[in-house]
Amino acid sequence: MKIVAGSSSPMLAKNLAKKMSLEIADVSTKRFPDGEFYIKVNEEFEHAIIVQNTYPDENIVELFLLQDAVKRIADKIDLVIPYYGYGRQDKIFEKGEAISAEKMAKLIEQDADRVILVNPHKDHIINFFDIEAKVCDGVPSIAKFFEGKIDVVIAPDKGALEMAKKASEIIGCEYNYFEKTRISSNEVKMEIKDMDVKGKKLLIIDDIISTGGTMTKAIDLLKKQNAHEIYVSCIHGLFIGNADDRILKAGCREIITTDTIETAYSKASVAERISLLLQN
């Protein structure tokens, strides 16, 4: 059994290999001048664990070619997708739309025996797969990083409330959330209900940070309520358009993410939780 590391999450692949006491396969890759991807597996093994994201688009093609190359050598393929791109469109909202989360699943499962997704947009996405599919939750990994460091876990909206609750239970602290009220078509009011955050150390947690707009607004509101320290965390840190810089400048003491998407903030690894799922 060997880890086949795609180019999207090399840190996680290394962490997973260490946790499972496995070697990373010898694979040659390159991109041609026109951007097309080339892969060659330089050894033989019976069981492969491929680690690769489906974001951004070029990583999807890389994944498909990794799968194709490996299936010609290995008898079994486990696939770990740290960040499942195209998961937002998980149902039809308007007539004529594509269900991208389902289409991706159907393409991926052609050359895999089992798949693990880390905190997909919705857990029911695993039902789109006709092969064994499991969800790995990265919240405990973040929570363990913050044990003994904070007083309250805050969800930026109700959608992240369960994440905040789970993290608070592991850390052993309180939790709360921002309630959003639409004032007009262009204005949304955010406020924390029934909690005084003055002088407290706070952790804002979410599944994805993309542009960082919600996080910067939450930080600003918490600062106005005289919070002592504010930390920001997420499972998947996309940080579009230097969103991380804006979050830090807003008054965040530290950003912590998992290693699903490798950045300078990837200090909480999901490798251990993935390894447990792979061994069951």
C-alpha positions as CSV (number, residue, x, y, z in Angstrom):
1,M,0.0,0.0,0.0
2,K,1.3,3.4,-0.9
3,I,0.2,7.1,-0.9
4,V,-0.1,8.7,-4.3
5,A,0.3,12.4,-3.7
6,G,-1.4,14.8,-6.2
7,S,0.0,18.3,-6.4
8,S,-2.9,20.0,-4.6
9,S,-2.3,18.8,-1.0
10,P,1.3,17.6,-0.6
11,M,1.4,18.5,3.1
12,L,-1.6,16.4,3.9
13,A,-0.2,13.5,1.8
14,K,3.0,13.6,3.8
15,N,1.1,13.8,7.1
16,L,-1.1,10.9,6.1
17,A,1.9,8.8,5.1
18,K,3.5,9.4,8.5
19,K,0.3,8.6,10.4
20,M,-0.2,5.3,8.5
21,S,3.6,4.4,8.3
22,L,3.4,4.3,4.5
23,E,5.7,5.5,1.8
24,I,4.7,8.0,-0.9
25,A,4.8,6.4,-4.3
26,D,7.5,7.5,-6.9
27,V,5.5,9.4,-9.5
28,S,6.8,11.6,-12.3
29,T,4.6,14.6,-13.3
30,K,5.0,17.6,-15.5
31,R,3.0,20.1,-17.5
32,F,3.5,20.6,-21.2
33,P,4.0,24.2,-22.4
34,D,0.3,24.3,-23.3
35,G,-0.7,23.4,-19.7
36,E,-1.7,19.8,-20.2
37,F,-0.8,17.4,-17.4
38,Y,1.5,14.3,-17.7
39,I,1.9,11.5,-15.2
40,K,4.0,8.3,-15.0
41,V,3.9,5.9,-12.0
42,N,7.5,4.6,-11.6
43,E,6.7,1.5,-9.4
44,E,4.2,-1.2,-8.8
45,F,1.9,-1.7,-5.8
46,E,-1.4,-3.4,-5.2
47,H,-3.2,-0.8,-3.1
48,A,-3.1,3.0,-3.6
49,I,-4.4,5.9,-1.6
50,I,-4.6,8.9,-3.9
51,V,-4.7,12.3,-2.2
52,Q,-5.9,15.1,-4.5
53,N,-8.4,18.0,-4.5
54,T,-11.0,18.8,-7.2
55,Y,-10.2,22.6,-6.9
56,P,-9.3,24.5,-8.9
57,D,-10.3,23.2,-12.3
58,E,-6.8,22.0,-13.4
59,N,-6.6,19.7,-10.3
60,I,-9.7,17.8,-11.6
61,V,-7.9,16.8,-14.8
62,E,-4.8,15.9,-12.7
63,L,-7.0,13.7,-10.5
64,F,-8.5,11.8,-13.4
65,L,-5.1,11.1,-14.9
66,L,-3.7,10.0,-11.6
67,Q,-6.6,7.6,-11.2
68,D,-6.1,6.3,-14.8
69,A,-2.4,5.7,-14.3
70,V,-2.8,4.1,-10.9
71,K,-5.6,1.7,-12.0
72,R,-3.3,0.2,-14.6
73,I,-1.0,-0.9,-11.8
74,A,-2.9,-1.2,-8.5
75,D,-5.8,-3.6,-7.7
76,K,-7.4,-1.2,-5.2
77,I,-7.8,2.5,-5.1
78,D,-8.8,4.6,-2.1
79,L,-9.3,8.2,-3.0
80,V,-9.0,11.1,-0.5
81,I,-10.4,14.4,-1.7
82,P,-9.5,17.0,0.9
83,Y,-11.5,19.7,-0.7
84,Y,-14.4,18.7,-2.9
85,G,-14.7,21.4,-5.5
86,Y,-18.0,21.9,-7.3
87,G,-19.9,20.7,-4.2
88,R,-21.9,23.9,-3.8
89,Q,-24.4,22.9,-6.6
90,D,-25.8,19.8,-4.8
91,K,-29.3,20.2,-6.1
92,I,-31.3,22.0,-8.7
93,F,-32.2,25.5,-7.5
94,E,-33.5,26.7,-10.9
95,K,-34.7,24.8,-14.0
96,G,-31.9,24.1,-16.4
97,E,-29.0,23.9,-13.9
98,A,-26.4,21.2,-13.7
99,I,-25.9,19.3,-10.4
100,S,-22.1,19.6,-10.4
101,A,-21.6,17.7,-7.1
102,E,-23.4,14.7,-8.5
103,K,-21.6,14.8,-11.9
104,M,-18.2,15.0,-10.3
105,A,-19.1,12.0,-8.2
106,K,-20.1,9.9,-11.2
107,L,-16.8,10.7,-13.0
108,I,-14.6,10.1,-9.9
109,E,-16.1,6.8,-9.0
110,Q,-15.2,5.2,-12.3
111,D,-11.6,4.6,-11.1
112,A,-12.0,4.3,-7.4
113,D,-13.1,1.7,-4.9
114,R,-13.7,4.0,-2.0
115,V,-13.7,7.8,-1.4
116,I,-13.3,10.0,1.6
117,L,-14.3,13.7,1.5
118,V,-13.3,16.2,4.1
119,N,-16.2,18.4,5.2
120,P,-18.0,18.6,1.8
121,H,-20.5,21.5,1.3
122,K,-23.2,19.1,2.4
123,D,-22.8,15.7,3.9
124,H,-25.5,14.2,1.6
125,I,-23.0,14.6,-1.3
126,I,-21.6,11.2,-0.4
127,N,-24.9,9.7,-1.5
128,F,-24.1,10.7,-5.1
129,F,-21.4,8.0,-5.1
130,D,-22.3,4.4,-6.0
131,I,-19.1,3.3,-4.3
132,E,-18.3,3.4,-0.5
133,A,-18.0,7.0,0.5
134,K,-17.3,8.6,3.9
135,V,-17.1,12.1,5.3
136,C,-14.1,13.1,7.5
137,D,-14.9,15.9,9.9
138,G,-12.0,18.4,10.4
139,V,-13.6,20.3,13.3
140,P,-12.0,18.1,16.0
141,S,-8.6,18.8,14.5
142,I,-9.1,22.5,14.8
143,A,-10.7,22.2,18.2
144,K,-7.7,20.3,19.6
145,F,-5.4,23.0,18.4
146,F,-7.3,25.6,20.4
147,E,-7.7,23.6,23.7
148,G,-6.9,25.8,26.6
149,K,-6.5,28.9,24.4
150,I,-10.0,30.4,24.1
151,D,-13.2,31.1,26.1
152,V,-15.9,31.0,23.4
153,V,-16.4,29.5,19.9
154,I,-18.4,31.7,17.6
155,A,-20.2,30.7,14.4
156,P,-20.4,33.5,11.8
157,D,-24.0,32.3,11.0
158,K,-26.5,29.6,11.9
159,G,-25.1,27.4,9.1
160,A,-21.9,27.0,11.1
161,L,-23.6,26.6,14.5
162,E,-23.1,22.8,14.7
163,M,-19.4,23.2,14.0
164,A,-19.1,25.8,16.8
165,K,-21.0,23.6,19.2
166,K,-18.9,20.5,18.4
167,A,-15.7,22.5,18.7
168,S,-16.8,24.0,22.1
169,E,-17.6,20.6,23.5
170,I,-14.1,19.4,22.6
171,I,-12.4,22.5,23.9
172,G,-14.7,22.7,27.0
173,C,-16.0,26.2,26.6
174,E,-19.1,28.2,25.6
175,Y,-20.4,28.7,22.0
176,N,-22.6,31.2,20.3
177,Y,-23.4,32.5,16.8
178,F,-24.0,35.7,14.8
179,E,-27.7,36.2,13.9
180,K,-28.2,37.9,10.6
181,T,-31.1,40.2,10.0
182,R,-31.8,41.8,6.6
183,I,-32.4,45.5,7.0
184,S,-32.7,46.2,3.2
185,S,-31.7,44.7,-0.1
186,N,-28.2,46.0,0.5
187,E,-27.8,45.9,4.2
188,V,-27.6,42.9,6.6
189,K,-27.3,43.4,10.4
190,M,-25.1,40.9,12.4
191,E,-25.2,40.5,16.1
192,I,-24.5,38.0,18.8
193,K,-27.5,37.1,20.9
194,D,-27.4,37.1,24.8
195,M,-23.7,37.0,25.4
196,D,-21.1,39.5,26.7
197,V,-17.8,38.9,24.9
198,K,-15.9,41.7,26.7
199,G,-12.5,40.6,27.7
200,K,-12.9,37.1,26.3
201,K,-10.7,35.1,23.9
202,L,-12.9,34.1,20.9
203,L,-12.6,31.6,18.1
204,I,-14.7,32.2,14.9
205,I,-15.0,28.9,13.0
206,D,-16.5,28.1,9.6
207,D,-16.1,25.4,7.0
208,I,-14.7,27.6,4.2
209,I,-13.1,31.0,4.0
210,S,-13.4,32.3,0.5
211,T,-13.4,36.1,0.1
212,G,-13.3,36.7,3.9
213,G,-16.2,39.2,3.9
214,T,-18.2,37.6,6.6
215,M,-15.1,37.0,8.8
216,T,-13.9,40.6,8.6
217,K,-17.3,41.9,9.5
218,A,-17.6,39.5,12.4
219,I,-14.1,40.6,13.7
220,D,-15.1,44.2,13.5
221,L,-18.3,43.7,15.5
222,L,-16.5,41.6,18.2
223,K,-13.8,44.3,18.5
224,K,-16.5,46.9,19.1
225,Q,-17.8,44.7,21.9
226,N,-14.3,44.8,23.4
227,A,-13.3,41.1,22.9
228,H,-9.8,40.5,24.2
229,E,-8.5,38.3,21.5
230,I,-10.0,37.0,18.2
231,Y,-8.9,33.9,16.3
232,V,-10.3,32.8,13.0
233,S,-10.4,29.2,11.8
234,C,-11.8,27.1,8.9
235,I,-11.5,23.7,7.4
236,H,-10.8,24.9,3.9
237,G,-8.9,28.1,3.4
238,L,-9.3,29.4,-0.1
239,F,-8.4,33.1,0.7
240,I,-9.5,34.5,-2.6
241,G,-7.9,37.9,-3.5
242,N,-5.7,38.1,-0.4
243,A,-8.7,37.5,2.0
244,D,-6.2,36.4,4.7
245,D,-4.5,39.8,4.7
246,R,-7.9,41.5,5.1
247,I,-8.8,39.2,8.0
248,L,-5.5,39.8,9.8
249,K,-5.7,43.6,9.3
250,A,-9.3,43.6,10.6
251,G,-7.8,42.6,14.0
252,C,-7.5,38.8,14.0
253,R,-4.7,37.6,16.1
254,E,-4.2,34.3,14.2
255,I,-5.7,32.3,11.4
256,I,-5.7,28.5,11.7
257,T,-6.8,26.1,8.9
258,T,-6.5,22.4,8.3
259,D,-4.1,21.0,5.6
260,T,-6.9,20.2,3.1
261,I,-5.6,23.2,1.1
262,E,-2.0,23.9,1.9
263,T,-1.3,27.5,3.1
264,A,0.8,29.2,5.7
265,Y,-2.1,28.7,8.1
266,S,-2.4,24.9,7.8
267,K,-1.5,24.1,11.4
268,A,-4.3,21.6,12.2
269,S,-3.9,18.3,10.2
270,V,-6.9,16.1,9.3
271,A,-4.4,13.2,8.6
272,E,-5.1,11.3,11.8
273,R,-8.9,11.3,11.3
274,I,-8.5,10.3,7.6
275,S,-6.2,7.4,8.6
276,L,-8.8,6.1,11.0
277,L,-11.5,6.1,8.3
278,L,-9.1,4.3,5.9
279,Q,-8.3,1.6,8.4
280,N,-12.0,0.8,9.2
